[in-house]
Amino acid sequence: MTLLNWAALTPEIFLLLAACAIALVDLFVVDERRHYTHGMSQAALAVTAVLHFQQFDAGLTIYALGNMVVMDPMGRLLGVMATLAMMITLAYAQPYIADRDMHKGEFYVLTLLSLLGIHVMLSANDFLVVYMGLEIMSLSLYALVALRRDDATATEAAMKYFVLGALASGFLLYGLSMMYGATGTLEIPKVFEVIAQGRVNTQVLVFGVVFIVAGLGFKLGVAPFHMWVPDVYQGAPTAVTLLIASAPKLAAFAITIRLLVEGLLKVAADWQQMLLFMAVVSLVVGNLAAIAQTNLKRMLAYSAIAQMGFMLLSLGSGVIGGETVPAGNAYSSAMFYMATYVLTTLGSFGLVMLLARDGFESEQIADLAGLARRQPWMAAVMTVFMFSLAGIPPTMGFYAKLAVLQTLVTTGQAAYIALAVVAVLLSLVAAFYYLRVVKVMVFDEPVQGPIVSAQGPAGLLLMANGAVVLILGVLPGGLMAVCRDAVVRALAT
Amino acid sequence: MGLLSVAIWLPIVLGSLLLAVGRDEHAGAVRWLALAAAVLSFLVTIPLVVGFDTAAVGMQFVENLPWIDRFNVRYHLGIDGLSVWFILLTAFITIIVVIAAWEIIEDRVAMYMGAFLILSGLMVGVFSALDGLLFYIFFEATLIPMYIIIGVWGGPRRVYAAFKFFLYTLLGSLLMLVALLYLYLKSGGSFDIQAWHQLPLPMTAQTLLFFAFFAAFSVKVPMWPVHTWLPDAHVEAPTGGSVVLAAIMLKLGAYGFLRFSMPIAPDAARESDWLMISLSLIAVVYIGLVALVQQDMKKLVAYSSIAHMGFVTLGFFIFSDLGVGGAIIQMISHGFVSGAMFLCIGVLYDRVHSREISAYGGVVNTMPRFAAFAVFFAMANCGLPGTGGFVGEWMVILGAVKYDFWIAGVASTTLVFGAAYTLWMVKRVYFGDIANEQVRELTDLNDREFFMLALLALAVLWMGLYPKPFTDVMQTSVTELLRHVALSKLPA
C-alpha cells in the first residue's frame, strides 16, 4: 500500500496553503486594514468547511499517504464542526482583539495552523500522525496564549499551558512508544489486529494504556489532570480562551476515539475503568470548585472540567462485559455531547467578549449584574446558554445529558445505573452555579457603569448561536442521527 | 394540528412574541395583548371539555407524531378524564393572573405576562403529554419561568426562595429522569406511557421506580417532609406566582402519581400504601397545626395548601372510586380556592404592603365588598357544604371510612384544624375594630378586582352546588385506573 492519494487530503492541503498565503499577504496589510486578513481567514475557513462537508457527504472511508491517515465520516463531520467553531470564534474575537492591540496577522495565521493540527488529528490513522497533529495544534495555541506579551497574567498562563502541555505530550508519546514496543506497529488498525490475535505482552500494553489515558486526560482537561484549565482559561485573553475551549476539545475527543476505540478496543475493560474514574472525579471537582468562583471565565473553566467528565461517562460505557453492542450508542452520545458543549461554550465566552470594552474585561460574574435591563437580548441568550449547560429542557444541553444518561442506564448494569444517579445528583450541584449567573443577570439591579454599545455582526451571530441552541433543544433529532451515523460507520471500518 | 397542540403552543408562541416586542413604555398595550392571549388560549381549551366523550375508555384528542428517532421519542398527546379539567383550570387561572397583575406589576410588564403565558402552555403540555420524555421536558421547563417570576418580582428573600424552589424540584425530577430511562430500557426502547402501563415488572424494579417517581412528585405536591420549599416560595413570590403555584403547579405532582406511579408500579403502590397514607395524614394533621401558628397570611395559606394536598394523596392511596375521584375534585377546587385566597392576600398587600396578620384588623369596616369575598373563600377553604371545598373532602373521607375507620377519623380532623386556622385568621384580619390608621384608609375593591374574585367565586359555587360535570367526566377514567391498579403487574 504505497498509495498516496493526495486528493483525499484536499481540505488539509488547502488550509495549509491558505495559512501560508495569508501570512505572506498580511505583511503588506497595514493595521487599519487588518479586517482584510480577517476576511481572508474567514473565506479560507469557509472553503475548508465546504471541502470537508463534500467529503463527509460522499460518506466514503478513504485511506491515504500509505495508511497514515484515514478520511472517514466521523473525522469529516468533526472537521466541519471544528472549522465552523473556528469561524464563529474568529467572528466573536475580531472586535475584541482589535480593541486590544492584538489584531495582528499572527493571530489569524496561528489560528489557521492550530485548526490544521486539529484536522490532522481528526484524520490520523497512525500514532505518529496523532502526535504530529497534536503538536501542530498545541504549539500554535501556546503562542496564541502568549500573544499579549506585556500582560503578566497571559504570560503566566502561557507558561503554565506550555509546561503542562509539554508534559502531557510527553506522557502520550511515552505511552505510544510502549504501545509500539508491545505491538510492533504504529498503524492504529494494525495495533487493533495484533491485540486481537493476543500476541502481545499485556503488562507493557496496559502500562502504555495508562500513559495514553493520562495524556488524553490532560488534553481533554479532566480531573485529576485539570490543573492547567482554570488558570489558562482565566489568564489567556478571552479570544484565545474561546479558541482553546472549543475546537481543540473536538480534536481531543477525536484522538480519544482513534487511540482508545479504534486501536485499543480489546483492552477496553482497562481504559474504561480509568475513564469512568476520571469522569466521576471531574464531575465532583469541577462542579464543587465552580461554586466558589467569582470570575466568570474561571467558573466556565471548572464547568468545562465537569462537562468533559459527563462526556467521559459515555465514552467509558461502550463495551459492557466484552460486548461491543452498546458502542455505537455510547460514542455517538459522547460526540453529540461534544457538539453541544462546543456550541454552548462558543456562545458563553462570545458573550463575555462582547461585553468587554476597552480597558474593561467584564469577566467577573458580578459584572453581568442587571444585564437583563441593559441588554435584554444578550441576557436572554446567556440565559439559554446557562440552562443548556445545566441541562434543563428545552435546550440542547438537556438532550446531550439525556443521551449520556440513556447510554449508562441502557447497559442495564447496576453499577452503571448508580453512576447515572451520581451524575444527575452532581448536575443538581451544577445547576446552582449556572442559575447564579442567571440570577445576577436577571434578578439583580444594574450597577452604574459604562453602557455597552451596539455589537454589530458579532452580536447578531451571538443571537443566532443562542437560537440554534434553543432550536436544537426542540428538534435535536437531526444532529443526533448524523452523529450516530458517523460514529457507527467509523466503528464498522 | 390538533386541539391539544393549539392549547399548548398558542400561549407559548403569544407569550414569546410578547417577550420579544413588549417594552415598558407601552405597558398598557402589553397588558391588553396579554389578556387577549390568555382569553384566546382559554377559549381553545373549551372544545376539549365540550367534545369530551365521557363514556369512552382511553385517550381522546390524540396526536402522535415521531419526534426524536434516535430515542424513539414521540410527540404524543392525549387526554382522559383525569387530565381534561386541569387543562381548563390552567388556562382559566392564567386569565385571572393576567387580570390580577394589571396595575400592580409596573416593572418589566411584558416579561411578567410572557412568563405566565409560556408557563401556562408548558403546564397544559404536562397534563396532555403521553410520552414520558415529552412529559419530562414540559415538567422541567416549567421551572424556568417560575424561577424568573419569583426571582424578579418577588419579596425581599426572593433569591433564596427562587433557588430553593428550583433546586428542590430539580432534585426530584432528575431521579425521575433516571426512572424514565430505566423504563425505556425495560420496555425495549419506548417512551410511551401507555405501553409502560402494560409493562410487567418485578417487585424490586417496581419499588425502585415507585420511589424515583415519588422523589419527583412528592416534592412537587409537596408532601411532608419535603414541603419546606413551598412556604418560602409562596411568601416571596408575587401574587400571580403564588396563585399559579398553588392552583396548578402543585397539581402537576399529584397528577404524576395518577399517570406514572400508580399505573406503572401498581404492586409497589399497593405495597407502599401505608407509607403514603401516613405521610398524607401527617400533612393533614401536623401541617394543619403548623398553619395555626403562622403570623404571615401567605405562609398560613401555603401550609393550608400542603394540608389540602395531603388530602389529595390520601385519596389516591386508598384505591377507591370515592378516594381518587374525591382527590381529583379536591385538586380542582383547591385550585380555585387557594388561588382566590392568594388573590385576597394580594388585594390587601397592594394597599398596606404587609402580609402580617397583626397589621390588620377590622377590614370589613372599610372594605365590606372585599370582606364578603374573603370570608366566602375562607369558608370554602375549610370545606363548607355548598362550596367546592366540601365535595372533594367529603368524598375522600367517605372513601377513607370504607378503607379504615381510624384513618378517616384522623383525616377528618382537618375539618376542625382547617376551620380553626382559616377562621381564626379571618377573625383577626377582617372582623373586630379597625386596628390602625392604614386599615382605616383602605379603599374597597375596584371593578377589576371585583371581577376576578367574582369569577372565582362563581367557579367555587358551581363546583359546590353542581359537581356533576366534573365527576361525570372523570368517572370512566377513574374506574379504569383503579381496575388497572388492582391488577398485579408482576411477571408470572
Contacts between the chains, C-beta under 8 A, distances in Angstrom:
chain1	res1	chain2	res2	distance
A	387	B	144	6.4
A	392	B	140	5.9
A	392	B	141	7.4
A	392	B	143	6.9
A	392	B	144	6.6
A	392	B	170	7.8
A	393	B	136	7.3
A	393	B	137	4.1
A	393	B	140	5.0
A	393	B	141	5.3
A	394	B	137	5.9
A	394	B	141	5.4
A	398	B	137	7.3
A	398	B	140	7.6
A	399	B	68	7.6
A	402	B	71	7.6
A	402	B	133	7.6
A	402	B	177	7.4
A	402	B	181	7.9
A	403	B	70	7.7
A	403	B	71	7.8
A	405	B	177	6.7
A	405	B	178	6.8
A	405	B	181	5.7
A	406	B	71	6.6
A	406	B	181	5.3
A	406	B	184	6.9
A	409	B	178	6.5
A	409	B	181	4.0
A	409	B	182	5.6
A	409	B	184	7.4
A	409	B	185	5.7
A	410	B	181	7.5
A	410	B	184	7.7
A	410	B	185	5.2
A	412	B	185	6.1
A	417	B	178	7.1
A	417	B	182	7.1
A	420	B	178	5.4
A	420	B	181	7.3
A	421	B	175	7.3
A	421	B	178	5.8
A	424	B	174	3.9
A	424	B	175	6.8
A	424	B	177	6.4
A	424	B	178	6.1
A	425	B	171	7.7
A	425	B	174	7.1
A	427	B	174	6.7
A	428	B	167	6.4
A	428	B	170	5.7
A	428	B	171	5.3
A	428	B	174	6.0
A	431	B	166	7.1
A	431	B	167	6.3
A	431	B	170	5.6
A	432	B	163	7.1
A	432	B	167	6.4
A	435	B	147	7.2
A	435	B	163	6.4
A	435	B	166	6.1
A	435	B	167	7.8
A	438	B	147	7.7
A	438	B	148	7.9
A	439	B	151	6.2
A	439	B	159	6.0
A	439	B	162	7.3
A	439	B	163	7.5
A	442	B	148	6.1
A	442	B	151	6.5
A	442	B	152	6.1
A	443	B	151	4.3
A	443	B	152	5.8
A	443	B	158	7.0
A	443	B	159	5.9
A	443	B	162	7.4
A	475	B	67	8.0
A	476	B	68	6.1
A	477	B	67	6.8
A	477	B	68	4.4
A	477	B	69	5.5
A	477	B	70	6.3
A	480	B	68	6.8
A	480	B	70	4.2
A	481	B	69	6.3
A	481	B	70	6.0
A	484	B	70	6.3
